[in-house]
Structures are given as C-alpha cells and as structure tokens.
Amino acid sequence: MLMTGVDIPIPELQIAVHQPTIKEISMIGEKEFFMGAQVLCLSKSMYIQDENLLSETTNFQIFMTMMQSKEAVNAKMCVLSVLSLLFPNAKTLFTPRSLVLNLGEQSINIDENNFENLQFIMSAIFCLKDSGQEAFNPANEEARKIAEKLMRGRQRVAAQKAQEGGDSVFTRYLSILTIGLHIELQSIMELTIFQLYDLVERYMLNVNWDLDVKQRLAGATPDHDVEDWMKNIH
C-alpha cells in the first residue's frame, strides 16, 4: 500500500488515511508539514526520562498537552494542516479529551485508546519509523544515557533547522529524479513521500552500481564492492 500510494485503512478507527502527494504537501509548505508530522508522531520517551512517570503517561497525553498549550499555537496549526491532508473529507476539531474527525453524519474520536494505532500508520506514511526513539535500542543503563543524549541532540538540530528554514528536501529530490530518470516534473510531483524516498534511494544505488561497472571495464580495481542496486531496501 505504501508503494502504490493508496489510502491505508485503520480498522480500529473505521477510516482510511490518505497518503498525501508532494504536490499536495506543497500547498501547506514543507516546513509546516514536517513540524505537524513530527508532533503527530511524537514519542513520550523523547520528553520523559523518569521511568515511573513514563509508564503512567501515554503519547496521546503528551500530544494533547501540547495542543492545549498557548505556546504551541503554531504547532497546532501545523498539525491541523497535516490532518487536512491525511483526512481531506473530514473536519478536525479538538475537545478537552480527544481529537475528533467529523465526516458529516459520522464522527470518529481519537483518544489515548487508539491514538497510537494512528501514529503507527502516520509514521509509515511520513517515513519517520527510523527517526524516533525506536531507532535506539540501548542494551544497558550506560547505553540508555548515550541514547538519550543523542535524542536530545537530534531535537536541538531539528529545532535549529526549523528556525533557520533549512533546505527543501522535496525540492532537491524532485530535481534529482527529474534529471536522473528523465521523468517530467509534473509526474514526480504526484509521488507520495514513501514513493519519492524509495525512488531516490534506488536511483542512487543504481548510479553507484553503474559507476562501478564502468570503472571495472576501464581497468580500474575498486577497493570495495558496491551494494546490489536491486536489493531489498525495505
């Protein structure tokens, strides 16, 4: 489903999530999109170090606390914008204890009982699975402390890039694939995030493979073997 770009059903919510295209994302802006996506996919372990408090807190509680904070008005607007892409036919609103998707005659309540089901799908759509706390699997207390420092460092870097504006990842990838694959820009703009990242990674593997073959045919002896460009990358 990720590769074909179809809407992904969530049985627990009785709704399907739309995979936004790069063109659709451009309507709200890349910076706003990434901010909203990161907030929606937040993990409590990134904010809480106390083990007892961690076990008593849910991702949804952290999320709702942020959404109700006056200091997070901008983040809330970004979240609403991202949700409008994921659920284009729904009107999104917040109650004190839940996130509601209003589909006319049908209303879907998202709370701490089902929020993480939605997070799982969103993380896959946004390709954020390897960017959160789950990317670190500390084996002991010392490793856990190192992992925490790495996560705090990532948060600072992300915040700094967001403040500075940073380069447009999607713009760069669209440009690379347009020239590299000889595909019209309009067609590549219709790709989803997963499709775009997949093609970029596969294209770079192919470029390295082709360069290696040309070097060997020219008589060179590369000091290492390149990865098979047709390998499983998922």
N, C-alpha and C positions, 0 to 999 in steps of 0.2 A: 504493500500500500504506500509506503514511503517513496519507493522508486517510481511508481506510476502516478503519484500525486493525487490520488482520490481522497475523498473525505473519509476520515477514520472514525468508526463508531465507538462509543463508550457505553457498553451495555448497562453499567451501573447508573449512568445518568440518563439513559434512553435518548441520547443525542449523538450526532456526528460532528467531529471537528474538521473544519475546512483548513486545508494546507494552503496558506497564502503564497502567491507568486511574488517574485522580486518586484514586478511591476506594481502589484497591489501594496506591497510594503512601502514602495517609494511614495505612496500617497500620504503616509503619516510621517515619513522620514526615517532614515536608518538609525540615527542616534536615539530617537524616541522609541523605535521598535525594540532595539536591544535593551534599553532601560526597562521597558514594560515586560519583555520576555524574561529578563533576569529576576525581576521582582516576583513574577508569577511562578517561577521555578525555584524560588529561594529554598534553602535548607536550614532548618533550625540549628544544626550543628555549626553553621557558619557564624552564628550570633551568640550562642550559649556555650560556655565552657564547663559550667557546673554540671556534673553528671546527674545529680538528683533532680535539678531543675530541667535538665534535658529530657529525662524520662517522663516528666509530667507536662511537657509542653509539646504542642503539635505545630507543624508547618503552617497550618491554617491560622492558628492563634497569632503567630508572628506576622503573617500576611495581613490579617485584619487590623492588628495594632498599627501597622504601618499605614494602611489605608485610612485609618481614623485620625492619624496624626496631622496636625496643621502644617508641620514642617515638610510633609511628604505630598503636598498638593500636586506638584509636578509629576512625581512618580505615579500618583493615582490617575492622572490624566493619560499618562503613557500606557498604563495598564488597561484603561478603558479603550484606548485606541487599538491596542493589540487584540483585545477581546472582540472588538468590532470586526476584525479581520478573520478571527477564528470562528465566530458565530455571526455571519453577516445578516442573518434573518432575525436576530434576537436583539432585544433592548436590554442592556445591562444596568442593574442598579444594586446598591448596597443597602442592606438592613443592618441593625446592630450586631446580628449573629450570623449572617450569611451573605453570599453573593447570589443574586437572582438573575436568571436568564429568562426574560419574558418573551414568549413566542406567540403572542396573541392569546389564544384560548389555553395555551399550555405554559406553565411556569415551572422552571427547574431550579431547585435550591441547591446550592453548593456550599457545604459546610465542612467541619473537621472530619465527618464520617466518609466523605467521598472526594475531598479536595485533592488528595494525593493520587487518586486514580486519574484525575485530570492532569495533574503535574507530570505523571509518567508519560502520557501521550504528548503533552506540550514539549517536554524535554526532548523527545524523539523528533518531533517536527522541527524544533529550533536547533537541533544538533547540539544540545547542551549536555548530553549524557556524560561526557568525559571532562566537563569543565567545572563540576561541582565537587562537594566533599567526597563523593563516592570514587573520585579519581585517586584518592589516597586511602590506603588500607594499612594503617600502622600496626605493626606486629607487637609492639610493647609500649610502655609509658614514654620512653625517650623518643621513640619514633612518632608517637602521637603528638608530642610537643613540637617536633620538627614540622609535622603536617600542619599543625595549627599556625605556625609562623608562615609557612608557605601560603596558606589560605588568606591570612591577613595581608601578606604581601600582594597577592593577586587582587584583593579588594582595593588596595591603595592604588595599584597600577590602573585598574579598571576605572576608578573614580577620577584619576588624573587624566586619562584618555578622554573620558566623557566630558570633563571640564574643558579640555583643550579642543575638543571637536574631533580630532583624530582623522585618519584617512578613511575613505569609504571602502570597506571590504568588498561590498557588492559591485561597486563601480569598477574596481580593479579586476575582479573575477569576470565580469561581463566583457570587459575589454580584452582580457586574455583569451577567453573562449571564442569570441568573435573572430579574432585574427588567427588563433591557433587551429580552430576547427573549421574555419571558413563557413560559419553559420551566420545568418542575418541577426543583427542585434535584437530586432523585434521578436524573433523566435526565442532567443535565450532569456529575454525578459519574462517570458511566460513560465520559466522554470521555478520550482519550489526551492527552498533552502537546501533540502536534502539532495535534490537532483543537481543543483549547482555545485555543491561541495563534492558530490560524487564524481561529476564530470571533471572538475578541476584536478582532483587527486588522481583520477585515472589518466588524464591527459599528461600530467607531469611524470607519471610512471612510464608512459609511452614515450615521452620525449627523452627521458634518461635511457630507456632501452634502445631507442633508435640511435642515439648518440654513441652508445657503447658498441653497437654493431658496426657503425661507420668507422669508429676508431680501430676496431679489430681488423676490418677489411683493409684499412690503410697501413696495417702492420704494427700498430701500437699494442701494448700489453697492459691494459688497465690493472691497477693494483688491487681491485676488488670487483666482485660480481655485482651486477645491478639486480634489483628486485624484478621478478616476473611481472610485467605490466598487466597481465591477465589474472593475477592472483585475487583471492577473495579479500576485499578491503572492508568488509563489514563483519 
